[in-house]
Amino acid sequence: MTKADLVNSIYERVGFSKKESARIVELVFDLIKETLENGEKIKISGFGNFVVREKRSRVGRNPQTGDEIEITARRVLTFKPSQVLRNALKNV
């Protein structure tokens, strides 16, 4: 599903104009992005949790050459689905 698909779904199901629907989708994504950039968790009941985790630097290997390389510290986004979502996907 793409952003355009989300906009169309809101347009069809709720009855907002496409312009309003697009604005809502953009606003929701902006809020999610800002929250994650600030290091806060996002918990959506019945769906799951988005969490930014800090990864420390470590030594890795280049798979092509086998040479050791340093992998720098970074932030990664993780998603953990809720039990409700997991159960719904089991029944699909």
C-alpha positions in Angstrom: 0.0 0.0 0.0 1.3 3.4 -0.9 0.5 6.9 0.4 -1.7 7.4 -2.6 -3.6 4.2 -1.7 -4.1 5.5 1.9 -5.4 8.8 0.5 -7.9 7.0 -1.7 -9.0 4.8 1.1 -9.7 7.7 3.4 -11.4 9.5 0.5 -13.7 6.5 -0.2 -14.4 5.4 3.4 -14.7 8.7 5.2 -15.9 11.1 2.5 -13.2 13.7 2.9 -12.0 15.4 -0.3 -8.8 14.0 -1.8 -7.0 17.1 -0.9 -8.2 16.8 2.8 -7.3 13.1 2.8 -3.8 13.8 1.5 -3.3 16.5 4.1 -4.4 14.1 6.9 -2.0 11.3 5.6 0.9 13.8 5.4 0.2 15.2 8.9 0.1 11.7 10.4 3.4 10.8 8.8 5.0 14.1 9.8 3.9 13.5 13.5 5.2 10.0 13.5 8.5 11.1 12.0 8.9 14.0 14.5 8.2 11.7 17.4 10.7 9.2 16.3 13.4 11.8 15.6 13.0 13.0 19.2 13.7 9.5 20.3 10.2 8.8 21.6 8.3 5.5 21.2 5.1 5.3 19.2 2.6 2.8 20.6 -0.5 2.2 18.5 -2.9 0.0 20.4 -3.9 -3.1 18.4 -1.2 -2.5 15.9 2.3 -2.3 17.4 5.2 -0.2 18.6 7.8 1.8 16.7 11.0 2.3 18.6 14.3 4.0 17.7 17.2 2.0 19.1 20.8 3.1 19.5 23.3 0.7 18.0 26.9 1.0 19.3 29.8 0.9 16.9 31.3 -2.5 16.3 33.7 -4.4 14.1 32.3 -6.2 11.1 33.5 -7.8 7.9 33.3 -6.8 4.3 31.5 -9.9 2.8 33.3 -9.5 -0.6 36.9 -9.2 0.7 36.7 -10.5 4.3 38.5 -7.4 5.6 37.5 -6.1 9.0 35.7 -2.8 8.9 34.3 -0.5 11.7 30.5 -0.2 11.6 29.8 3.2 13.2 27.2 3.8 15.9 23.8 4.5 14.5 20.1 4.7 15.2 17.8 2.1 13.8 14.0 1.9 13.7 12.3 -1.2 14.9 8.7 -2.3 14.8 7.1 -4.9 17.1 3.6 -5.9 16.1 1.0 -6.2 18.8 -0.5 -9.5 19.8 -3.8 -8.4 18.2 -2.0 -7.9 14.8 -0.1 -11.1 15.1 -3.3 -13.0 15.8 -5.1 -11.3 12.9 -2.2 -12.3 10.5 -2.3 -15.9 11.7 -5.9 -16.2 10.5 -5.3 -14.8 7.0 
